[in-house]
Each structure stands twice: as structure tokens, then as C-alpha cells.
Amino acid sequence: MNTSVFQTFFRYVSLNIMGMMAISIYILADTFFIAKSLGPLGLTALNFSISIYSILHGVGLMVGIGGATRFAIL
């Protein structure tokens, strides 16, 4: 395999950026529909939910990536 480090890095970065954009678009669409149907109270609940989701997602990534790194080292 003759791929350079830059090409491999660019591939991973571009896929991560596309994933983040997809999640952002999903949250934007979700916010729009909740605002239309539930109003300010629904948006308040959504903002709390997104914060909790972000914390759980971050903890899950830390455990998963840390565990994979530990496994690879051992």
C-alpha cells in the first residue's frame, strides 16, 4: 500500500467532518420541528437533552478509544 500519511490523515479528517455535519444537520432539523410543535418549552427540554447527549457521547468515545488504545498496547 503506497498511501502517504497525508492522504490517510485527510481521509480520516474528512470522514469525521462529514459525520459532524450530519449530526449538526440532524439537530437543526430536530430543533425546527420541535419548535414548530412544542414551542419554547420543547426547545428548553431539547437543549437539556442535547447537553446530556453530548456528555454521554464524549464519555463513550473516551472509554472506547482509551480501551482500544490500551488493547493495542497490550
mmCIF file as gemmi writes it, N, C-alpha and C atoms, coordinates in Angstrom:
data_model
loop_
_atom_site.group_PDB
_atom_site.id
_atom_site.type_symbol
_atom_site.label_atom_id
_atom_site.label_alt_id
_atom_site.label_comp_id
_atom_site.label_asym_id
_atom_site.label_entity_id
_atom_site.label_seq_id
_atom_site.pdbx_PDB_ins_code
_atom_site.Cartn_x
_atom_site.Cartn_y
_atom_site.Cartn_z
_atom_site.occupancy
_atom_site.B_iso_or_equiv
_atom_site.pdbx_formal_charge
_atom_site.auth_seq_id
_atom_site.auth_asym_id
_atom_site.pdbx_PDB_model_num
ATOM 1 N N . MET Axp A 1 ? 0.848 -1.165 0 1 0 ? 1 A 1
ATOM 2 C CA . MET Axp A 1 ? 0 0 0 1 0 ? 1 A 1
ATOM 3 C C . MET Axp A 1 ? 0.9 1.236 0 1 0 ? 1 A 1
ATOM 4 N N . ASN Axp A 2 ? 0.742 2.089 -0.999 1 0 ? 2 A 1
ATOM 5 C CA . ASN Axp A 2 ? 1.601 3.251 -1.162 1 0 ? 2 A 1
ATOM 6 C C . ASN Axp A 2 ? 0.868 4.556 -0.867 1 0 ? 2 A 1
ATOM 7 N N . THR Axp A 3 ? 0.05 4.574 0.154 1 0 ? 3 A 1
ATOM 8 C CA . THR Axp A 3 ? -0.626 5.816 0.501 1 0 ? 3 A 1
ATOM 9 C C . THR Axp A 3 ? 0.233 6.589 1.488 1 0 ? 3 A 1
ATOM 10 N N . SER Axp A 4 ? 0.269 7.89 1.302 1 0 ? 4 A 1
ATOM 11 C CA . SER Axp A 4 ? 1.078 8.715 2.189 1 0 ? 4 A 1
ATOM 12 C C . SER Axp A 4 ? 0.329 8.971 3.492 1 0 ? 4 A 1
ATOM 13 N N . VAL Axp A 5 ? 1.054 9.451 4.456 1 0 ? 5 A 1
ATOM 14 C CA . VAL Axp A 5 ? 0.46 9.77 5.754 1 0 ? 5 A 1
ATOM 15 C C . VAL Axp A 5 ? -0.557 10.886 5.585 1 0 ? 5 A 1
ATOM 16 N N . PHE Axp A 6 ? -0.247 11.854 4.714 1 0 ? 6 A 1
ATOM 17 C CA . PHE Axp A 6 ? -1.173 12.955 4.48 1 0 ? 6 A 1
ATOM 18 C C . PHE Axp A 6 ? -2.494 12.463 3.899 1 0 ? 6 A 1
ATOM 19 N N . GLN Axp A 7 ? -2.459 11.543 2.96 1 0 ? 7 A 1
ATOM 20 C CA . GLN Axp A 7 ? -3.692 11.022 2.366 1 0 ? 7 A 1
ATOM 21 C C . GLN Axp A 7 ? -4.524 10.274 3.399 1 0 ? 7 A 1
ATOM 22 N N . THR Axp A 8 ? -3.875 9.472 4.211 1 0 ? 8 A 1
ATOM 23 C CA . THR Axp A 8 ? -4.588 8.74 5.255 1 0 ? 8 A 1
ATOM 24 C C . THR Axp A 8 ? -5.193 9.696 6.261 1 0 ? 8 A 1
ATOM 25 N N . PHE Axp A 9 ? -4.408 10.697 6.683 1 0 ? 9 A 1
ATOM 26 C CA . PHE Axp A 9 ? -4.897 11.699 7.623 1 0 ? 9 A 1
ATOM 27 C C . PHE Axp A 9 ? -6.076 12.456 7.034 1 0 ? 9 A 1
ATOM 28 N N . PHE Axp A 10 ? -5.964 12.876 5.777 1 0 ? 10 A 1
ATOM 29 C CA . PHE Axp A 10 ? -7.046 13.617 5.124 1 0 ? 10 A 1
ATOM 30 C C . PHE Axp A 10 ? -8.312 12.781 5.027 1 0 ? 10 A 1
ATOM 31 N N . ARG Axp A 11 ? -8.169 11.497 4.756 1 0 ? 11 A 1
ATOM 32 C CA . ARG Axp A 11 ? -9.342 10.627 4.663 1 0 ? 11 A 1
ATOM 33 C C . ARG Axp A 11 ? -10.075 10.562 6.005 1 0 ? 11 A 1
ATOM 34 N N . TYR Axp A 12 ? -9.334 10.349 7.086 1 0 ? 12 A 1
ATOM 35 C CA . TYR Axp A 12 ? -9.962 10.275 8.401 1 0 ? 12 A 1
ATOM 36 C C . TYR Axp A 12 ? -10.576 11.612 8.812 1 0 ? 12 A 1
ATOM 37 N N . VAL Axp A 13 ? -9.873 12.699 8.544 1 0 ? 13 A 1
ATOM 38 C CA . VAL Axp A 13 ? -10.397 14.019 8.911 1 0 ? 13 A 1
ATOM 39 C C . VAL Axp A 13 ? -11.651 14.341 8.118 1 0 ? 13 A 1
ATOM 40 N N . SER Axp A 14 ? -11.649 14.061 6.83 1 0 ? 14 A 1
ATOM 41 C CA . SER Axp A 14 ? -12.823 14.376 6.014 1 0 ? 14 A 1
ATOM 42 C C . SER Axp A 14 ? -14.035 13.547 6.438 1 0 ? 14 A 1
ATOM 43 N N . LEU Axp A 15 ? -13.832 12.284 6.792 1 0 ? 15 A 1
ATOM 44 C CA . LEU Axp A 15 ? -14.954 11.469 7.251 1 0 ? 15 A 1
ATOM 45 C C . LEU Axp A 15 ? -15.501 11.981 8.586 1 0 ? 15 A 1
ATOM 46 N N . ASN Axp A 16 ? -14.614 12.422 9.482 1 0 ? 16 A 1
ATOM 47 C CA . ASN Axp A 16 ? -15.068 12.977 10.754 1 0 ? 16 A 1
ATOM 48 C C . ASN Axp A 16 ? -15.836 14.269 10.556 1 0 ? 16 A 1
ATOM 49 N N . ILE Axp A 17 ? -15.372 15.112 9.656 1 0 ? 17 A 1
ATOM 50 C CA . ILE Axp A 17 ? -16.069 16.368 9.379 1 0 ? 17 A 1
ATOM 51 C C . ILE Axp A 17 ? -17.448 16.093 8.802 1 0 ? 17 A 1
ATOM 52 N N . MET Axp A 18 ? -17.545 15.138 7.888 1 0 ? 18 A 1
ATOM 53 C CA . MET Axp A 18 ? -18.852 14.799 7.312 1 0 ? 18 A 1
ATOM 54 C C . MET Axp A 18 ? -19.79 14.248 8.383 1 0 ? 18 A 1
ATOM 55 N N . GLY Axp A 19 ? -19.282 13.435 9.297 1 0 ? 19 A 1
ATOM 56 C CA . GLY Axp A 19 ? -20.109 12.917 10.38 1 0 ? 19 A 1
ATOM 57 C C . GLY Axp A 19 ? -20.609 14.016 11.297 1 0 ? 19 A 1
ATOM 58 N N . MET Axp A 20 ? -19.738 14.967 11.627 1 0 ? 20 A 1
ATOM 59 C CA . MET Axp A 20 ? -20.149 16.085 12.472 1 0 ? 20 A 1
ATOM 60 C C . MET Axp A 20 ? -21.195 16.955 11.777 1 0 ? 20 A 1
ATOM 61 N N . MET Axp A 21 ? -21.021 17.152 10.482 1 0 ? 21 A 1
ATOM 62 C CA . MET Axp A 21 ? -22.003 17.938 9.736 1 0 ? 21 A 1
ATOM 63 C C . MET Axp A 21 ? -23.351 17.227 9.712 1 0 ? 21 A 1
ATOM 64 N N . ALA Axp A 22 ? -23.348 15.917 9.557 1 0 ? 22 A 1
ATOM 65 C CA . ALA Axp A 22 ? -24.602 15.158 9.542 1 0 ? 22 A 1
ATOM 66 C C . ALA Axp A 22 ? -25.322 15.27 10.886 1 0 ? 22 A 1
ATOM 67 N N . ILE Axp A 23 ? -24.586 15.153 11.979 1 0 ? 23 A 1
ATOM 68 C CA . ILE Axp A 23 ? -25.205 15.285 13.302 1 0 ? 23 A 1
ATOM 69 C C . ILE Axp A 23 ? -25.743 16.699 13.495 1 0 ? 23 A 1
ATOM 70 N N . SER Axp A 24 ? -24.995 17.704 13.03 1 0 ? 24 A 1
ATOM 71 C CA . SER Axp A 24 ? -25.445 19.089 13.166 1 0 ? 24 A 1
ATOM 72 C C . SER Axp A 24 ? -26.715 19.346 12.371 1 0 ? 24 A 1
ATOM 73 N N . ILE Axp A 25 ? -26.782 18.809 11.166 1 0 ? 25 A 1
ATOM 74 C CA . ILE Axp A 25 ? -27.994 18.972 10.348 1 0 ? 25 A 1
ATOM 75 C C . ILE Axp A 25 ? -29.174 18.262 10.999 1 0 ? 25 A 1
ATOM 76 N N . TYR Axp A 26 ? -28.933 17.08 11.562 1 0 ? 26 A 1
ATOM 77 C CA . TYR Axp A 26 ? -29.994 16.356 12.257 1 0 ? 26 A 1
ATOM 78 C C . TYR Axp A 26 ? -30.512 17.166 13.448 1 0 ? 26 A 1
ATOM 79 N N . ILE Axp A 27 ? -29.614 17.739 14.234 1 0 ? 27 A 1
ATOM 80 C CA . ILE Axp A 27 ? -30.024 18.532 15.395 1 0 ? 27 A 1
ATOM 81 C C . ILE Axp A 27 ? -30.776 19.784 14.943 1 0 ? 27 A 1
ATOM 82 N N . LEU Axp A 28 ? -30.33 20.415 13.854 1 0 ? 28 A 1
ATOM 83 C CA . LEU Axp A 28 ? -31.019 21.593 13.334 1 0 ? 28 A 1
ATOM 84 C C . LEU Axp A 28 ? -32.44 21.255 12.889 1 0 ? 28 A 1
ATOM 85 N N . ALA Axp A 29 ? -32.605 20.156 12.166 1 0 ? 29 A 1
ATOM 86 C CA . ALA Axp A 29 ? -33.941 19.748 11.729 1 0 ? 29 A 1
ATOM 87 C C . ALA Axp A 29 ? -34.818 19.381 12.92 1 0 ? 29 A 1
ATOM 88 N N . ASP Axp A 30 ? -34.242 18.68 13.887 1 0 ? 30 A 1
ATOM 89 C CA . ASP Axp A 30 ? -34.982 18.304 15.086 1 0 ? 30 A 1
ATOM 90 C C . ASP Axp A 30 ? -35.439 19.546 15.849 1 0 ? 30 A 1
ATOM 91 N N . THR Axp A 31 ? -34.556 20.528 15.962 1 0 ? 31 A 1
ATOM 92 C CA . THR Axp A 31 ? -34.898 21.77 16.641 1 0 ? 31 A 1
ATOM 93 C C . THR Axp A 31 ? -36.035 22.492 15.931 1 0 ? 31 A 1
ATOM 94 N N . PHE Axp A 32 ? -35.993 22.523 14.621 1 0 ? 32 A 1
ATOM 95 C CA . PHE Axp A 32 ? -37.047 23.185 13.85 1 0 ? 32 A 1
ATOM 96 C C . PHE Axp A 32 ? -38.407 22.549 14.103 1 0 ? 32 A 1
ATOM 97 N N . PHE Axp A 33 ? -38.481 21.217 14.023 1 0 ? 33 A 1
ATOM 98 C CA . PHE Axp A 33 ? -39.767 20.547 14.191 1 0 ? 33 A 1
ATOM 99 C C . PHE Axp A 33 ? -40.269 20.627 15.63 1 0 ? 33 A 1
ATOM 100 N N . ILE Axp A 34 ? -39.385 20.555 16.594 1 0 ? 34 A 1
ATOM 101 C CA . ILE Axp A 34 ? -39.807 20.687 17.988 1 0 ? 34 A 1
ATOM 102 C C . ILE Axp A 34 ? -40.294 22.099 18.263 1 0 ? 34 A 1
ATOM 103 N N . ALA Axp A 35 ? -39.612 23.104 17.697 1 0 ? 35 A 1
ATOM 104 C CA . ALA Axp A 35 ? -40.04 24.489 17.888 1 0 ? 35 A 1
ATOM 105 C C . ALA Axp A 35 ? -41.418 24.722 17.275 1 0 ? 35 A 1
ATOM 106 N N . LYS Axp A 36 ? -41.672 24.117 16.126 1 0 ? 36 A 1
ATOM 107 C CA . LYS Axp A 36 ? -42.986 24.282 15.474 1 0 ? 36 A 1
ATOM 108 C C . LYS Axp A 36 ? -44.099 23.622 16.267 1 0 ? 36 A 1
ATOM 109 N N . SER Axp A 37 ? -43.812 22.468 16.872 1 0 ? 37 A 1
ATOM 110 C CA . SER Axp A 37 ? -44.896 21.736 17.524 1 0 ? 37 A 1
ATOM 111 C C . SER Axp A 37 ? -45.019 22.029 19.017 1 0 ? 37 A 1
ATOM 112 N N . LEU Axp A 38 ? -43.917 22.196 19.738 1 0 ? 38 A 1
ATOM 113 C CA . LEU Axp A 38 ? -43.988 22.333 21.191 1 0 ? 38 A 1
ATOM 114 C C . LEU Axp A 38 ? -43.668 23.733 21.709 1 0 ? 38 A 1
ATOM 115 N N . GLY Axp A 39 ? -43.019 24.538 20.906 1 0 ? 39 A 1
ATOM 116 C CA . GLY Axp A 39 ? -42.722 25.901 21.304 1 0 ? 39 A 1
ATOM 117 C C . GLY Axp A 39 ? -41.529 26.003 22.247 1 0 ? 39 A 1
ATOM 118 N N . PRO Axp A 40 ? -41.518 27.072 23.051 1 0 ? 40 A 1
ATOM 119 C CA . PRO Axp A 40 ? -40.349 27.341 23.907 1 0 ? 40 A 1
ATOM 120 C C . PRO Axp A 40 ? -40.075 26.263 24.953 1 0 ? 40 A 1
ATOM 121 N N . LEU Axp A 41 ? -41.11 25.662 25.487 1 0 ? 41 A 1
ATOM 122 C CA . LEU Axp A 41 ? -40.912 24.619 26.493 1 0 ? 41 A 1
ATOM 123 C C . LEU Axp A 41 ? -40.242 23.386 25.876 1 0 ? 41 A 1
ATOM 124 N N . GLY Axp A 42 ? -40.628 23.058 24.661 1 0 ? 42 A 1
ATOM 125 C CA . GLY Axp A 42 ? -39.989 21.94 23.96 1 0 ? 42 A 1
ATOM 126 C C . GLY Axp A 42 ? -38.541 22.222 23.626 1 0 ? 42 A 1
ATOM 127 N N . LEU Axp A 43 ? -38.242 23.478 23.241 1 0 ? 43 A 1
ATOM 128 C CA . LEU Axp A 43 ? -36.86 23.839 22.956 1 0 ? 43 A 1
ATOM 129 C C . LEU Axp A 43 ? -35.996 23.784 24.211 1 0 ? 43 A 1
ATOM 130 N N . THR Axp A 44 ? -36.57 24.161 25.34 1 0 ? 44 A 1
ATOM 131 C CA . THR Axp A 44 ? -35.84 24.071 26.605 1 0 ? 44 A 1
ATOM 132 C C . THR Axp A 44 ? -35.494 22.616 26.913 1 0 ? 44 A 1
ATOM 133 N N . ALA Axp A 45 ? -36.459 21.741 26.771 1 0 ? 45 A 1
ATOM 134 C CA . ALA Axp A 45 ? -36.208 20.315 27.014 1 0 ? 45 A 1
ATOM 135 C C . ALA Axp A 45 ? -35.178 19.766 26.026 1 0 ? 45 A 1
ATOM 136 N N . LEU Axp A 46 ? -35.25 20.205 24.782 1 0 ? 46 A 1
ATOM 137 C CA . LEU Axp A 46 ? -34.291 19.745 23.773 1 0 ? 46 A 1
ATOM 138 C C . LEU Axp A 46 ? -32.876 20.207 24.111 1 0 ? 46 A 1
ATOM 139 N N . ASN Axp A 47 ? -32.726 21.429 24.57 1 0 ? 47 A 1
ATOM 140 C CA . ASN Axp A 47 ? -31.399 21.935 24.914 1 0 ? 47 A 1
ATOM 141 C C . ASN Axp A 47 ? -30.793 21.16 26.079 1 0 ? 47 A 1
ATOM 142 N N . PHE Axp A 48 ? -31.602 20.804 27.069 1 0 ? 48 A 1
ATOM 143 C CA . PHE Axp A 48 ? -31.091 19.97 28.149 1 0 ? 48 A 1
ATOM 144 C C . PHE Axp A 48 ? -30.723 18.578 27.633 1 0 ? 48 A 1
ATOM 145 N N . SER Axp A 49 ? -31.542 18.04 26.755 1 0 ? 49 A 1
ATOM 146 C CA . SER Axp A 49 ? -31.276 16.703 26.212 1 0 ? 49 A 1
ATOM 147 C C . SER Axp A 49 ? -29.998 16.679 25.388 1 0 ? 49 A 1
ATOM 148 N N . ILE Axp A 50 ? -29.765 17.704 24.589 1 0 ? 50 A 1
ATOM 149 C CA . ILE Axp A 50 ? -28.56 17.745 23.76 1 0 ? 50 A 1
ATOM 150 C C . ILE Axp A 50 ? -27.318 17.819 24.636 1 0 ? 50 A 1
ATOM 151 N N . SER Axp A 51 ? -27.399 18.558 25.744 1 0 ? 51 A 1
ATOM 152 C CA . SER Axp A 51 ? -26.255 18.638 26.658 1 0 ? 51 A 1
ATOM 153 C C . SER Axp A 51 ? -25.946 17.273 27.263 1 0 ? 51 A 1
ATOM 154 N N . ILE Axp A 52 ? -26.968 16.59 27.705 1 0 ? 52 A 1
ATOM 155 C CA . ILE Axp A 52 ? -26.776 15.255 28.293 1 0 ? 52 A 1
ATOM 156 C C . ILE Axp A 52 ? -26.255 14.286 27.236 1 0 ? 52 A 1
ATOM 157 N N . TYR Axp A 53 ? -26.797 14.372 26.024 1 0 ? 53 A 1
ATOM 158 C CA . TYR Axp A 53 ? -26.335 13.506 24.937 1 0 ? 53 A 1
ATOM 159 C C . TYR Axp A 53 ? -24.852 13.752 24.645 1 0 ? 53 A 1
ATOM 160 N N . SER Axp A 54 ? -24.456 15.017 24.627 1 0 ? 54 A 1
ATOM 161 C CA . SER Axp A 54 ? -23.057 15.339 24.339 1 0 ? 54 A 1
ATOM 162 C C . SER Axp A 54 ? -22.123 14.784 25.41 1 0 ? 54 A 1
ATOM 163 N N . ILE Axp A 55 ? -22.52 14.885 26.658 1 0 ? 55 A 1
ATOM 164 C CA . ILE Axp A 55 ? -21.699 14.345 27.753 1 0 ? 55 A 1
ATOM 165 C C . ILE Axp A 55 ? -21.583 12.828 27.633 1 0 ? 55 A 1
ATOM 166 N N . LEU Axp A 56 ? -22.697 12.147 27.415 1 0 ? 56 A 1
ATOM 167 C CA . LEU Axp A 56 ? -22.665 10.69 27.284 1 0 ? 56 A 1
ATOM 168 C C . LEU Axp A 56 ? -21.861 10.254 26.056 1 0 ? 56 A 1
ATOM 169 N N . HIS Axp A 57 ? -22.006 10.982 24.973 1 0 ? 57 A 1
ATOM 170 C CA . HIS Axp A 57 ? -21.26 10.669 23.758 1 0 ? 57 A 1
ATOM 171 C C . HIS Axp A 57 ? -19.76 10.849 23.991 1 0 ? 57 A 1
ATOM 172 N N . GLY Axp A 58 ? -19.38 11.924 24.653 1 0 ? 58 A 1
ATOM 173 C CA . GLY Axp A 58 ? -17.97 12.165 24.953 1 0 ? 58 A 1
ATOM 174 C C . GLY Axp A 58 ? -17.379 11.102 25.859 1 0 ? 58 A 1
ATOM 175 N N . VAL Axp A 59 ? -18.12 10.714 26.895 1 0 ? 59 A 1
ATOM 176 C CA . VAL Axp A 59 ? -17.639 9.669 27.803 1 0 ? 59 A 1
ATOM 177 C C . VAL Axp A 59 ? -17.513 8.34 27.061 1 0 ? 59 A 1
ATOM 178 N N . GLY Axp A 60 ? -18.48 8.038 26.226 1 0 ? 60 A 1
ATOM 179 C CA . GLY Axp A 60 ? -18.414 6.805 25.442 1 0 ? 60 A 1
ATOM 180 C C . GLY Axp A 60 ? -17.223 6.783 24.501 1 0 ? 60 A 1
ATOM 181 N N . LEU Axp A 61 ? -16.944 7.916 23.865 1 0 ? 61 A 1
ATOM 182 C CA . LEU Axp A 61 ? -15.775 7.986 22.988 1 0 ? 61 A 1
ATOM 183 C C . LEU Axp A 61 ? -14.484 7.824 23.774 1 0 ? 61 A 1
ATOM 184 N N . MET Axp A 62 ? -14.401 8.47 24.942 1 0 ? 62 A 1
ATOM 185 C CA . MET Axp A 62 ? -13.188 8.342 25.751 1 0 ? 62 A 1
ATOM 186 C C . MET Axp A 62 ? -12.951 6.897 26.177 1 0 ? 62 A 1
ATOM 187 N N . VAL Axp A 63 ? -14.008 6.225 26.622 1 0 ? 63 A 1
ATOM 188 C CA . VAL Axp A 63 ? -13.861 4.83 27.06 1 0 ? 63 A 1
ATOM 189 C C . VAL Axp A 63 ? -13.514 3.935 25.873 1 0 ? 63 A 1
ATOM 190 N N . GLY Axp A 64 ? -14.195 4.139 24.749 1 0 ? 64 A 1
ATOM 191 C CA . GLY Axp A 64 ? -13.942 3.303 23.577 1 0 ? 64 A 1
ATOM 192 C C . GLY Axp A 64 ? -12.557 3.489 23.004 1 0 ? 64 A 1
ATOM 193 N N . ILE Axp A 65 ? -12.148 4.736 22.813 1 0 ? 65 A 1
ATOM 194 C CA . ILE Axp A 65 ? -10.831 4.997 22.238 1 0 ? 65 A 1
ATOM 195 C C . ILE Axp A 65 ? -9.735 4.62 23.227 1 0 ? 65 A 1
ATOM 196 N N . GLY Axp A 66 ? -9.948 4.93 24.496 1 0 ? 66 A 1
ATOM 197 C CA . GLY Axp A 66 ? -8.962 4.55 25.51 1 0 ? 66 A 1
ATOM 198 C C . GLY Axp A 66 ? -8.826 3.046 25.634 1 0 ? 66 A 1
ATOM 199 N N . GLY Axp A 67 ? -9.941 2.337 25.607 1 0 ? 67 A 1
ATOM 200 C CA . GLY Axp A 67 ? -9.893 0.878 25.678 1 0 ? 67 A 1
ATOM 201 C C . GLY Axp A 67 ? -9.218 0.271 24.465 1 0 ? 67 A 1
ATOM 202 N N . ALA Axp A 68 ? -9.488 0.816 23.281 1 0 ? 68 A 1
ATOM 203 C CA . ALA Axp A 68 ? -8.858 0.309 22.064 1 0 ? 68 A 1
ATOM 204 C C . ALA Axp A 68 ? -7.354 0.565 22.087 1 0 ? 68 A 1
ATOM 205 N N . THR Axp A 69 ? -6.96 1.728 22.583 1 0 ? 69 A 1
ATOM 206 C CA . THR Axp A 69 ? -5.536 2.041 22.675 1 0 ? 69 A 1
ATOM 207 C C . THR Axp A 69 ? -4.847 1.113 23.675 1 0 ? 69 A 1
ATOM 208 N N . ARG Axp A 70 ? -5.497 0.909 24.81 1 0 ? 70 A 1
ATOM 209 C CA . ARG Axp A 70 ? -4.934 0.02 25.838 1 0 ? 70 A 1
ATOM 210 C C . ARG Axp A 70 ? -4.808 -1.403 25.283 1 0 ? 70 A 1
ATOM 211 N N . PHE Axp A 71 ? -5.825 -1.863 24.571 1 0 ? 71 A 1
ATOM 212 C CA . PHE Axp A 71 ? -5.795 -3.192 23.968 1 0 ? 71 A 1
ATOM 213 C C . PHE Axp A 71 ? -4.656 -3.309 22.957 1 0 ? 71 A 1
ATOM 214 N N . ALA Axp A 72 ? -4.485 -2.266 22.141 1 0 ? 72 A 1
ATOM 215 C CA . ALA Axp A 72 ? -3.432 -2.299 21.13 1 0 ? 72 A 1
ATOM 216 C C . ALA Axp A 72 ? -2.044 -2.302 21.771 1 0 ? 72 A 1
ATOM 217 N N . ILE Axp A 73 ? -1.887 -1.581 22.866 1 0 ? 73 A 1
ATOM 218 C CA . ILE Axp A 73 ? -0.592 -1.543 23.548 1 0 ? 73 A 1
ATOM 219 C C . ILE Axp A 73 ? -0.262 -2.901 24.171 1 0 ? 73 A 1
ATOM 220 N N . LEU Axp A 74 ? -1.26 -3.517 24.792 1 0 ? 74 A 1
ATOM 221 C CA . LEU Axp A 74 ? -1.032 -4.814 25.437 1 0 ? 74 A 1
ATOM 222 C C . LEU Axp A 74 ? -0.917 -5.921 24.405 1 0 ? 74 A 1
